[in-house]
Structures are given as structure tokens and as C-alpha cells.
Amino acid sequence: MKLLFLSHPVQDLKKALNFYRETLGFEEAWREGDHTVALKLPGTEVQLMLEVGEESLAAGGVFLVESVDNFYNQSKGELNFIRTPVDIPPGRYAIFQDTSNNVLRLIDFSNENA
């Protein structure tokens, strides 16, 4: 598992982007439509992903795994998955909680070369 992003759910993407760009000096790395934008964190390879529509979930890490489906199938009896694997543009995505209800997001890039 490798940390790729820190995910921060936001209510207003324009307002959040203004804060992170203008106040904190982050630069845009990529975006997906009008609901998700990733920002470069100075001095690190980790990015901050701002996403509208996930307000009910807490901020947390997005971790790269080789296969979300394999991880899910091997761990579903032990972990509390609150979102089972789904397709997203680069691959597959799932969310589980740790023992303190912190949110951990998983992603793979299985559709990237499709």
C-alpha cells in the first residue's frame, strides 16, 4: 500500500480551491470534471485531492494497491468496508474504516491502459 493522496471532502470546490491556491500556495496537479481537483503539496510527492460529494465522509488517505478487488476479497471479513469496489476512470476504488472509524480509501489503476 502506498499513500497517493490526502482526500478532503469539500462543500464548495471554487471556494476550497481559492483557499488552497491563494492562501496556502498549492498548485493544481490534475482535475476530474467539476467535482475533483488534486493539488501539489510543496516538498512532497503526495497530493491533496479536493472532492465535492463526499461530505459525509471524513478526510483521509487514498492508498494505491495492486488490485482493489483482490484487497477487498482478502479483507472483507476483517475490515469494515463502507464502499465496496466500484469503477472510476483510472481503475477501481473502495473505502473502509479503521477501528476508530477513520476513512481509508483504496485505488488501483487497472483501467489506465484499457
Number of C-alpha atoms within 10 A of each C-alpha: 10 13 15 17 22 21 23 20 21 21 15 13 17 11 10 17 20 13 13 17 14 11 9 12 14 19 16 17 13 13 14 10 7 10 16 17 19 23 22 19 19 12 6 7 10 18 24 21 25 25 22 16 12 15 12 8 14 14 19 17 22 25 18 18 18 14 17 25 19 12 14 19 11 11 12 13 9 8 14 16 19 14 12 15 20 13 13 14 11 14 18 20 24 22 21 18 16 11 8 6 10 13 20 20 23 25 26 20 18 16 12 9 7 7
